[in-house]
Amino acid sequence: MSEKPSKYYVTTPIYYVNDKPHIGHSYTTILADVLASYHRLLGIPTHFLTGTDEHGQKVQQAADANGITPQEQCDQTVVRFQELWKRLEIQNDDFIRTTEERHKTVVQQTLQELFERDEIYKAEYEGWYCVGCERFFTEKDLVDGNCPECGRPVDKIIESNYFFRMSKYQDWLIKYIEDNPGFIQPSFRANETLGFLKNKELQDLCISRPKSRLAWGIELPFDTEFVTYVWFDALINYISAVGYKSDEEQFKKWWPCSTHLIGKDILTTHTVYWPTMLKAMNVAMPESIFAHGWWLTGRTKMSKSLGNVVNPMDMIDSYGVDAFRYFLVAEMTLGQDASFTEEAFVKRYNADLANDLGNVTNRVLNMISRYCDNKIPAASAGGFDTALEDALWKETVLAADEMGPMVGNMKLDASIALVMTAVRKINVFLQERAPWSLAKQEGTEAEVAHCLYTAAECLRVCAALLYPVMPEKMLALRNALGMADAKPQLDKLTEFGVLVPGSLISQPGALFPRIELEEEEKKTTENPKKQKQKQQPKKKEDPSKDGLITFDQVMAVNLKTAVVLEAEKIEGADKLLKLQIDLGGERRQLVAGIALHYQPAELVGKTIVVVANLKPAKLRGVKSEGMLLAASVGDKLKLVTVEGEIGPGAAVK
Ligand code: ME8
């Protein structure tokens, strides 16, 4: 950040509870979390708000489809969001639900006030309505007779409703956007809104729905036959959550909001409805509204209604939270669209995390262990050439200094690229300095110590800069470097000499084990959903078009009984257990995705069935020589076991 702000308040959209969250929702929330974390680590008072949008037609329709009440729909679905945020290590300070009293009261008070001030009036309305977008359009707005936003068919509606005098703020809004270049970001989105405002007459906004058509909403305080339009209700969350009309001190502390993070799909509601609403309410404008692009599947937006979403829980199960967070932030240039593929994920993971960061971590820790007795060495410049060390430290400091303004300008992907370059430079430095050769010479202890201390200090800085993106792994790295404090302080980052000589280092194990492609194939057999997706192309290659296999193919699979000798969890892999099995005189190691269903201790002694002639593979870097059989229904999984007197190594036919 070029200038340190006095406070930082960041929001995400509040998400509809008509369905469970997907990668798109995760993305915005992770971005907000990363931004909040950077600001907190800089010592800036920070407030991070997220939540759920629980009223309106979409939620009502989902409830109807599920045969439950809208409130039940909200209560059941909100948990999916909250659970996901917990798993994604999201550190939000507040979570607002629009069905909470604290929000509903503020919406009603605001409506009453605007009604009394004649900012809201009643009129007969005739127009076109898109259920998907929950918005009214005029005949002129329609594109080929369909919704101009989503392209879906619209319904003709004639009814009495209440309207907010939005049109009268058109000129003011154009001027405000023009006078405040950072208000809507990126700037091409500001141009988009300006284009919209300059090219057509802004209509007044219909802010009510008759209860006869939709009852699920906040009742208008001045007419109980109507509920509030979901967008008018939802946008107010950004102020109701921080004390508007309820806690003046809190409101003064956080408002105006620093950044409303949104996806480009909700640009108009945030850059036209919201500013005009605030203007009418005499409330200050947010400092910025940042619209990011979409995650696409192929060329299409990933969305619940299109059914092409990637489930974040599956990604976390397969690759871990930090890798998932890293990929989303590093892969998408903020503002642009990006395509999500698992192949791209694996490629980036292996290149950046397993190769670059994982490698340098291993090298630094292993060499400190070998040459410095497992303790952080002391730096001592004198009597030898330190040009390479000096240059490395300078470059690392430069990266740290450049990162602040980049984050401030929402160039998060570029800022990560910058740190990864700094990581690579440590590797290059080690290669050039070759402490392993140096160590073979007499009297070079101080030189080796200085070299490794510098590398460790640079790694400390990089780990701190990556901490907001990968909190779990970077904490593990900090601990491995012998640092006792849990969190880095970004404003004190570039003082040389933070690592304390003499403190013990530890080996965290492989922070980012390489993902091998054959592991990927194996993994899909652990995950029934992915198995379905990924086996499709294989079926095409199968010569038997009817999907049946021959007797010979069955006989080619060597199924045997085995007795479990030992079982243990695999660090960093929630679902996996490592088993040692007796296959009838032959001891083997197996990795199985059963950790959520069995405790290691209860497996020991069981006689199970395994595929004995499966090609060995590595899962999370751990060798697996076979596959066990299990039956599963929904969330339940039970091992196939053999009863009675049959020992290990018996053929299963
Ligand atoms: O619009 N790529 O809620 P919503 C990237 N309740 N981001 C995506 C995405 C994708 N494919 N799909 C969704 C609503 N998002 C309203 C908001 S705010 C006062 C009310 C993200 O559940 C992105 O942030 O449809 C987008 O704006 C938001 O989810 C929409 O979530």
Boltz pocket constraint, residues with backbone or C-beta under 6 A from the ligand:
constraints:
  - pocket:
      binder: B
      contacts: [[A, 12], [A, 13], [A, 14], [A, 15], [A, 16], [A, 17], [A, 23], [A, 24], [A, 25], [A, 27], [A, 28], [A, 53], [A, 231], [A, 234], [A, 235], [A, 237], [A, 261], [A, 262], [A, 263], [A, 264], [A, 265], [A, 266], [A, 293], [A, 294], [A, 295], [A, 296], [A, 301], [A, 302], [A, 303]]
      max_distance: 6.0
